[in-house]
């Protein structure tokens, strides 16, 4: 039903007079690629105005840009389809920030004490979006759960071992990779949800997924930079 509604919105777009050549120019994709997405169902059909002529709307531009961004993040078409069509198996995995870990939260002062971060570092990490509690107390101050604390400890450990904040800032550059891994994890979780498995199974799966990704990352590190295991500084 959602897909049909979205398609109707595109047909009734106030600017439906765009030929495929103009759509290709706006999105940086070839007409052949656009036609492939239409045939595969990733992109709703345009408005046919003749046997060999069809017109696209501005919403087609938005959909194609979304598809292109997800493809550049390394996602397969199967997952891209789930995302652009609002597959409930993905949306059902989301957790509302307002209820995440509310039973075991701490305020800013306790968070700084437990993690070892300075107020300045916390402000910078918040500004960069690398650390965000997603929760506030009754007076609008941020509160943190166990996941936030673990991340804070990790950032503090990097800083204590000589990693500069400038280098840490570069984690922002890898947000597309983090998103791709998160969506790949969501695909794993979607399979377990089909069988009605419990939240505890989800947590075990997340832990196992993380171990697999860490193992593959370290294997790449060993291959590209075997000297990292040496006790001698470079």
MARRO-345618 format. One record per residue: residue in one letter; x, y, z of N, C-alpha, C, O in turn. Coordinates in pm, whole numbers, padded with zeros to 5 digits, always signed. Example, Ala and Ser with C-alpha at 12.3 -4.5 7.8 and 13.67 -1.06 7.14 Angstrom:
A+01319-00569+00780+01230-00450+00780+01320-00330+00780+01424-00332+00846;S+01285-00225+00708+01367-00106+00714+01290+00003+00787+01341+00114+00804;
! end
This chain:
X+00081-00120+00000+00000+00000+00000+00085+00126+00000+00054+00224-00068;X+00196+00122+00079+00283+00239+00086+00345+00269-00051+00357+00384-00092;X+00382+00163-00119+00448+00183-00247+00352+00247-00347+00390+00334-00425;X+00221+00201-00343+00124+00257-00433+00100+00403-00403+00089+00485-00494;X+00093+00437-00272+00073+00576-00234+00187+00663-00280+00165+00774-00327;X+00310+00612-00266+00426+00690-00308+00425+00711-00459+00463+00817-00509;X+00382+00607-00530+00379+00618-00676+00275+00721-00719+00299+00798-00812;X+00160+00723-00651+00058+00820-00684+00109+00961-00661+00078+01052-00738;X+00187+00979-00553+00242+01111-00523+00332+01158-00637+00332+01277-00671;X+00409+01066-00694+00498+01103-00803+00419+01136-00930+00453+01231-01000;X+00314+01059-00959+00233+01086-01078+00170+01224-01069+00159+01294-01170;X+00127+01266-00946+00062+01395-00927+00160+01506-00894+00120+01613-00849;X+00288+01481-00915+00390+01580-00883+00363+01708-00961+00327+01703-01079;X+00381+01826-00895+00354+01951-00966+00449+01978-01082+00423+02065-01165;X+00560+01905-01088+00653+01923-01200+00679+01788-01267+00788+01732-01254;X+00578+01735-01338+00593+01602-01395+00652+01601-01535+00659+01496-01599;X+00696+01718-01585+00735+01728-01724+00880+01709-01751+00937+01780-01834;X+00946+01616-01683+01089+01598-01696+01119+01473-01779+01084+01363-01735;X+01180+01484-01893+01218+01365-01969+01334+01293-01902+01399+01349-01814;X+01359+01171-01943+01463+01092-01879+01601+01157-01895+01687+01140-01809;X+01622+01229-02003+01752+01294-02022+01777+01401-01915+01889+01415-01866;X+01672+01475-01878+01686+01576-01774+01703+01511-01637+01781+01558-01554;X+01629+01404-01615+01644+01330-01489+01786+01276-01475+01843+01278-01366;X+01841+01227-01584+01979+01176-01583+02077+01288-01551+02173+01269-01477;X+02053+01407-01609+02142+01521-01584+02139+01562-01437+02242+01593-01379;X+02020+01561-01378+02006+01605-01239+02065+01507-01139+02114+01546-01033;X+02061+01381-01172+02104+01279-01077+02242+01223-01104+02300+01156-01019;X+02297+01250-01224+02428+01195-01258+02425+01049-01296+02529+00984-01305;X+02305+00995-01321+02290+00856-01363+02259+00852-01512+02213+00950-01570;X+02285+00739-01572+02256+00724-01715+02109+00687-01734+02049+00629-01644;X+02051+00720-01849+01914+00677-01877+01897+00526-01865+01793+00478-01821;X+02001+00451-01905+01992+00304-01896+01978+00260-01751+01901+00169-01721;X+02053+00325-01661+02044+00291-01519+01906+00326-01464+01848+00249-01389;X+01855+00442-01502+01722+00484-01457+01617+00385-01504+01529+00347-01428;X+01625+00345-01630+01529+00249-01683+01540+00114-01611+01439+00047-01590;X+01661+00076-01574+01680-00048-01500+01611-00040-01364+01545-00136-01322;X+01625+00074-01295+01560+00089-01165+01409+00087-01177+01340+00036-01088;X+01356+00141-01287+01211+00136-01309+01168-00009-01331+01070-00054-01272;X+01240-00080-01415+01205-00220-01444+01214-00308-01321+01134-00400-01303;X+01312-00280-01235+01331-00363-01116+01239-00324-01001+01235-00392-00899;X+01165-00214-01018+01072-00173-00913+01129-00081-00808+01058-00038-00718;X+01257-00050-00817+01318+00042-00720+01268+00185-00741+01259+00262-00646;X+01236+00218-00865+01187+00351-00898+01047+00338-00959+01030+00265-01056;X+00948+00408-00903+00811+00399-00958+00809+00442-01105+00890+00523-01149;X+00716+00386-01177+00704+00415-01320+00671+00562-01344+00596+00622-01266;X+00725+00620-01449+00693+00760-01482+00554+00770-01545+00486+00669-01566;X+00514+00893-01573+00386+00917-01641+00407+00901-01792+00484+00975-01853;X+00338+00805-01852+00351+00781-01995+00270+00885-02071+00152+00904-02044;X+00334+00952-02166+00265+01052-02249+00262+01011-02396+00213+01085-02481;X+00315+00894-02423+00317+00844-02560+00380+00706-02561+00423+00656-02457;X+00385+00646-02675+00438+00510-02685+00585+00504-02646+00630+00404-02589;X+00661+00608-02676+00804+00608-02646+00846+00727-02560+00964+00757-02549;X+00750+00792-02498+00783+00910-02419+00722+00897-02280+00607+00856-02265;X+00800+00932-02177+00753+00929-02039+00811+01050-01966+00921+01096-01998;X+00736+01099-01869+00779+01216-01793+00795+01180-01646+00716+01104-01589;X+00900+01237-01586+00933+01211-01446+00910+01337-01363+00910+01448-01416;X+00891+01319-01233+00871+01431-01142+00990+01452-01051+01085+01373-01052;X+00986+01558-00971+01097+01588-00881+01116+01480-00775+01227+01460-00727;X+01010+01411-00737+01025+01304-00638+01107+01188-00691+01170+01115-00615;X+01106+01171-00825+01195+01071-00883+01341+01110-00859+01427+01023-00837;X+01369+01239-00862+01505+01287-00836+01546+01250-00695+01656+01200-00674;X+01458+01274-00597+01490+01244-00457+01512+01095-00437+01605+01054-00368;X+01427+01013-00499+01441+00868-00484+01573+00820-00544+01641+00737-00484;X+01608+00871-00662+01732+00828-00727+01855+00872-00648+01954+00799-00640;X+01850+00992-00591+01962+01038-00509+01978+00951-00386+02090+00922-00344;X+01866+00908-00327+01872+00819-00212+01931+00685-00251+02015+00631-00179;X+01887+00630-00364+01941+00503-00410+02091+00514-00436+02168+00425-00399;X+02131+00623-00500+02272+00641-00532+02357+00650-00404+02465+00592-00396;X+02306+00724-00305+02380+00739-00179+02395+00604-00110+02502+00573-00057;X+02290+00523-00109+02296+00393-00044+02389+00298-00120+02460+00219-00059;X+02388+00307-00253+02479+00223-00332+02624+00261-00306+02710+00174-00295;X+02651+00392-00295+02787+00437-00269+02834+00396-00129+02954+00386-00103;X+02737+00372-00038+02771+00323+00096+02800+00173+00095+02838+00116+00197;X+02781+00109-00023+02814-00032-00036+02700-00127-00012+02724-00247+00004;X+02576-00079-00008+02463-00166+00021+02416-00237-00105+02418-00179-00214;X+02374-00363-00092+02319-00435-00207+02179-00386-00240+02112-00326-00155;X+02135-00411-00363+02004-00363-00406+01892-00419-00321+01790-00352-00302;X+01908-00540-00269+01803-00600-00187+01777-00517-00062+01661-00496-00024;X+01883-00469+00002+01868-00388+00123+01822-00248+00086+01742-00188+00158;X+01871-00195-00026+01827-00062-00071+01676-00063-00094+01607+00033-00058;X+01625-00170-00154+01481-00181-00176+01406-00178-00043+01303-00111-00032;X+01457-00249+00057+01392-00252+00188+01386-00112+00249+01288-00075+00313;X+01493-00035+00229+01501+00099+00288+01407+00195+00218+01328+00263+00283;X+01415+00202+00084+01336+00302+00011+01188+00271+00013+01105+00360-00003;X+01153+00143+00033+01013+00105+00037+00960+00099+00180+00844+00066+00201;X+01045+00132+00278+01000+00134+00417+00963-00004+00468+00861-00019+00535;X+01044-00105+00437+01015-00240+00480+00999-00245+00632+01088-00200+00703;X+00888-00298+00683+00865-00301+00829+00964-00385+00905+00979-00367+01026;X+01033-00476+00837+01135-00555+00907+01251-00469+00953+01320-00503+01049;X+01274-00356+00883+01378-00262+00926+01323-00162+01027+01387-00137+01129;X+01206-00106+01000+01151-00005+01090+01120-00065+01226+01126+00005+01327;X+01087-00192+01230+01056-00255+01357+01177-00277+01445+01164-00312+01562;X+01296-00256+01390+01418-00275+01468+01459-00149+01541+01549-00154+01625;X+01395-00037+01512+01437+00088+01571+01396+00097+01718+01292+00042+01757;X+01475+00163+01796+01445+00186+01937+01423+00333+01960+01503+00415+01915;X+01316+00369+02028+01289+00509+02055+01394+00564+02150+01416+00506+02257;X+01460+00675+02117+01562+00731+02204+01512+00763+02344+01587+00750+02441;X+01386+00803+02357+01334+00845+02487+01323+00731+02586+01316+00756+02706;X+01323+00606+02538+01310+00493+02630+01436+00408+02636+01441+00311+02711;X+01537+00443+02559+01659+00362+02553+01734+00366+02685+01788+00470+02722;X+01737+00255+02756+01815+00244+02878+01773+00337+02990+01856+00374+03073;X+01646+00376+02995+01604+00473+03095+01622+00423+03237+01631+00503+03331;X+01626+00290+03254+01638+00238+03390+01777+00255+03450+01790+00249+03572;X+01880+00276+03371+02017+00286+03420+02087+00401+03351+02177+00380+03269;X+02047+00522+03384+02107+00639+03321+02177+00725+03425+02147+00720+03544;X+02272+00806+03377+02346+00895+03466+02351+01034+03403+02333+01048+03282;X+02375+01134+03485+02387+01270+03436+02527+01301+03386+02614+01213+03384;X+02547+01426+03346+02675+01467+03286+02791+01447+03382+02895+01392+03344;X+02775+01492+03506+02886+01483+03603+02929+01339+03625+03048+01309+03626;X+02832+01250+03644+02864+01109+03664+02924+01048+03539+03015+00966+03546;X+02872+01088+03423+02925+01037+03297+03072+01074+03281+03153+00989+03244;X+03107+01199+03309+03247+01243+03298+03334+01167+03396+03447+01129+03363;X+03283+01144+03516+03360+01072+03616+03385+00927+03578+03493+00874+03600;X+03284+00864+03519+03297+00722+03484+03380+00701+03358+03445+00597+03344;X+03378+00796+03268+03449+00777+03141+03590+00835+03141+03676+00787+03068;X+03613+00938+03221+03742+01004+03219+03753+01112+03115+03860+01171+03098;X+03644+01141+03043+03645+01249+02945+03641+01384+03015+03584+01398+03123;X+03703+01484+02953+03692+01620+03002+03566+01684+02946+03509+01636+02848;X+03523+01793+03009+03404+01863+02959+03428+01914+02816+03339+01909+02732;X+03549+01960+02790+03581+02011+02657+03572+01900+02552+03516+01921+02444;X+03626+01783+02585+03620+01671+02491+03476+01628+02468+03438+01597+02356;X+03396+01626+02575+03255+01589+02561+03182+01687+02469+03103+01645+02384;X+03209+01816+02486+03145+01916+02400+03183+01894+02254+03097+01903+02165;X+03311+01867+02229+03356+01847+02091+03293+01722+02030+03252+01724+01914;X+03286+01614+02107+03229+01491+02056+03080+01508+02028+03028+01453+01931;X+03011+01585+02113+02870+01613+02091+02853+01695+01963+02766+01667+01881;X+02938+01798+01948+02928+01885+01832+02952+01809+01703+02887+01836+01602;X+03044+01712+01706+03074+01631+01589+02967+01526+01561+02962+01470+01451;X+02884+01499+01660+02783+01395+01645+02838+01256+01669+02770+01157+01642;X+02962+01247+01721+03022+01117+01748+02974+01059+01880+02985+00939+01903;X+02920+01144+01966+02864+01100+02093+02734+01175+02113+02731+01298+02110;X+02628+01101+02134+02497+01164+02152+02410+01073+02235+02384+00959+02195;X+02364+01123+02350+02286+01038+02439+02146+01012+02384+02091+00903+02405;X+02088+01110+02315+01953+01094+02265+01847+01101+02373+01730+01075+02346;X+01887+01136+02496+01795+01142+02608+01823+01266+02692+01936+01314+02697;X+01720+01317+02757+01735+01431+02847+01655+01406+02973+01560+01328+02973;X+01694+01473+03082+01620+01459+03207+01506+01561+03211+01474+01624+03111;X+01446+01576+03328+01328+01663+03342+01359+01810+03317+01268+01887+03287;X+01485+01850+03330+01521+01990+03310+01597+02011+03179+01657+02117+03157;X+01595+01909+03092+01653+01924+02959+01802+01896+02950+01863+01923+02847;X+01863+01841+03057+02004+01807+03053+02023+01666+03000+01942+01578+03029;X+02130+01642+02921+02150+01507+02867+02176+01404+02975+02241+01434+03076;X+02127+01284+02954+02155+01171+03042+02206+01057+02955+02177+01051+02835;X+02283+00968+03015+02356+00867+02939+02329+00728+02994+02315+00709+03115;X+02323+00629+02903+02305+00491+02946+02438+00415+02932+02542+00475+02905;X+02432+00284+02952+02554+00203+02950+02628+00207+02818+02751+00208+02816;X+02553+00208+02707+02618+00216+02576+02695+00346+02560+02807+00348+02509;X+02634+00456+02604+02699+00587+02595+02827+00589+02679+02929+00642+02637;X+02819+00530+02798+02935+00527+02887+03048+00445+02824+03164+00486+02828;X+03014+00330+02766+03117+00246+02701+03184+00323+02588+03306+00315+02572;X+03105+00397+02509+03163+00476+02400+03251+00587+02457+03358+00615+02403;X+03205+00651+02565+03284+00757+02628+03418+00706+02678+03520+00773+02661;X+03417+00588+02740+03543+00527+02786+03635+00500+02668+03756+00522+02677;X+03578+00454+02557+03660+00425+02438+03724+00553+02383+03842+00554+02349;X+03646+00660+02375+03702+00787+02327+03810+00837+02423+03914+00885+02378;X+03786+00826+02553+03885+00871+02652+04014+00790+02641+04123+00844+02655;X+04001+00661+02615+04118+00575+02601+04200+00616+02480+04323+00619+02486;X+04133+00648+02370+04205+00696+02252+04283+00823+02284+04401+00835+02249;X+04217+00916+02349+04283+01044+02382+04399+01023+02477+04504+01085+02462;X+04381+00935+02576+04487+00910+02675+04609+00844+02612+04720+00856+02664;X+04588+00775+02500+04699+00707+02433+04757+00789+02319+04824+00736+02230;X+04733+00919+02322+04799+01009+02229+04727+01035+02099+04779+01105+02013;X+04606+00978+02082+04529+01006+01961+04471+01147+01974+04404+01178+02072;X+04497+01230+01875+04451+01368+01881+04301+01377+01850+04245+01290+01784;X+04239+01484+01899+04098+01506+01867+04081+01527+01717+03976+01493+01662;X+04182+01584+01651+04175+01604+01506+04162+01471+01433+04088+01460+01335;X+04236+01369+01481+04226+01238+01419+04091+01173+01452+04030+01109+01366;X+04046+01188+01574+03916+01133+01613+03804+01195+01530+03707+01128+01495;X+03819+01324+01497+03718+01391+01414+03697+01321+01281+03589+01328+01223;X+03800+01253+01233+03789+01187+01102+03693+01068+01104+03659+01015+00999;X+03651+01026+01223+03550+00921+01228+03421+00967+01159+03343+00885+01110;X+03401+01097+01154+03283+01150+01085+03286+01111+00938+03181+01088+00877;X+03407+01104+00879+03419+01069+00738+03369+00928+00710+03332+00896+00597;X+03368+00844+00814+03332+00704+00796+03187+00675+00837+03149+00559+00855;X+03106+00781+00851+02965+00762+00882+02894+00677+00775+02813+00592+00812;X+02922+00697+00644+02857+00609+00545+02890+00461+00568+02805+00374+00549;X+03016+00433+00609+03054+00295+00637+02980+00244+00760+02933+00130+00761;X+02970+00327+00864+02899+00287+00986+02752+00260+00955+02693+00165+01006;X+02693+00345+00871+02553+00326+00833+02536+00197+00753+02439+00123+00773;X+02629+00170+00663+02622+00048+00583+02630-00075+00673+02555-00170+00654;X+02721-00073+00771+02732-00186+00863+02607-00201+00948+02563-00312+00975;X+02549-00087+00990+02427-00093+01071+02312-00155+00992+02236-00235+01045;X+02301-00118+00865+02194-00172+00783+02219-00320+00749+02124-00398+00735;X+02345-00356+00737+02380-00497+00717+02343-00577+00842+02293-00689+00832;X+02368-00519+00960+02328-00582+01086+02176-00594+01092+02123-00695+01137;X+02106-00489+01047+01959-00492+01047+01907-00608+00962+01805-00669+00994;X+01977-00636+00853+01936-00749+00769+01949-00881+00847+01863-00968+00837;X+02058-00894+00924+02075-01013+01008+01960-01024+01109+01901-01130+01126;X+01930-00912+01175+01826-00912+01277+01689-00942+01217+01605-01007+01279;X+01667-00893+01094+01538-00917+01029+01513-01066+01011+01399-01112+01023;X+01617-01142+00983+01601-01287+00967+01561-01352+01099+01478-01443+01100;X+01619-01306+01211+01582-01366+01340+01441-01327+01379+01370-01406+01441;X+01397-01206+01344+01262-01161+01378+01156-01244+01307+01044-01258+01358;X+01189-01299+01192+01091-01380+01119+01048-01500+01202+00934-01544+01195;X+01141-01552+01281+01109-01669+01363+01055-01633+01500+01036-01722+01583;X+01031-01505+01526+00975-01463+01654+01069-01485+01771+01024-01510+01882;X+01200-01475+01746+01296-01498+01853+01298-01382+01951+01252-01272+01920;X+01353-01406+02069+01349-01308+02178+01455-01200+02160+01544-01211+02076;X+01442-01093+02243+01540-00984+02242+01677-01035+02281+01778-00986+02230;X+01683-01135+02371+01812-01190+02413+01885-01252+02294+02008-01246+02286;X+01810-01314+02203+01872-01369+02082+01928-01256+01997+02037-01268+01942;X+01853-01144+01987+01902-01028+01913+02034-00979+01969+02127-00950+01894;X+02041-00969+02102+02163-00919+02165+02280-01012+02138+02392-00966+02114;X+02256-01141+02143+02361-01238+02114+02405-01226+01969+02524-01236+01939;X+02309-01204+01880+02342-01189+01738+02424-01063+01714+02520-01066+01638;X+02386-00953+01779+02461-00828+01765+02605-00848+01811+02699-00802+01745;X+02623-00916+01925+02757-00942+01976+02838-01027+01878+02955-01001+01854;X+02774-01129+01822+02843-01216+01727+02876-01142+01599+02985-01158+01543;X+02782-01059+01553+02807-00978+01433+02927-00887+01455+03013-00874+01368;X+02934-00825+01573+03045-00735+01605+03178-00811+01607+03279-00760+01558;X+03177-00931+01662+03299-01012+01665+03346-01047+01524+03465-01042+01495;X+03251-01081+01437+03287-01115+01299+03347-00994+01229+03449-01006+01161;X+03282-00875+01245+03334-00755+01180+03472-00719+01234+03560-00679+01157;X+03493-00732+01365+03625-00703+01423+03731-00799+01371+03843-00760+01340;X+03693-00926+01361+03786-01027+01310+03828-00994+01166+03947-00998+01133;X+03731-00961+01082+03762-00929+00942+03843-00801+00932+03929-00789+00844;X+03816-00705+01021+03893-00580+01021+04039-00607+01060+04131-00557+00995;X+04058-00687+01164+04195-00718+01209+04269-00799+01104+04390-00784+01087;X+04197-00885+01035+04262-00963+00929+04313-00871+00818+04422-00891+00766;X+04234-00769+00783+04278-00671+00685+04397-00591+00738+04489-00559+00663;X+04396-00560+00867+04507-00485+00927+04634-00568+00924+04742-00516+00894;X+04622-00696+00956+04739-00785+00952+04799-00792+00812+04920-00799+00794;X+04710-00790+00712+04756-00800+00573+04822-00671+00526+04926-00673+00460;X+04760-00557+00560+04809-00429+00510+04920-00371+00595+05006-00298+00545;X+04919-00402+00726+05014-00340+00817+05057-00440+00924+05024-00422+01041;X+05130-00546+00884+05167-00651+00981+05255-00601+01094+05263-00664+01200;X+05323-00486+01072+05413-00435+01176+05339-00390+01301+05402-00366+01404;X+05205-00378+01295+05132-00325+01411+05143-00416+01531+05126-00371+01644;X+05173-00545+01509+05185-00638+01621+05322-00630+01686+05343-00689+01793;X+05416-00560+01626+05549-00549+01682+05550-00461+01807+05476-00362+01815;X+05633-00497+01903+05646-00419+02026+05725-00291+02003+05720-00198+02083;X+05800-00288+01892+05885-00173+01865+05804-00061+01799+05727-00087+01706;X+05821+00063+01846+05751+00175+01780+05808+00198+01641+05926+00174+01618;X+05723+00243+01548+05768+00268+01412+05846+00397+01407+05894+00436+01300;
! end
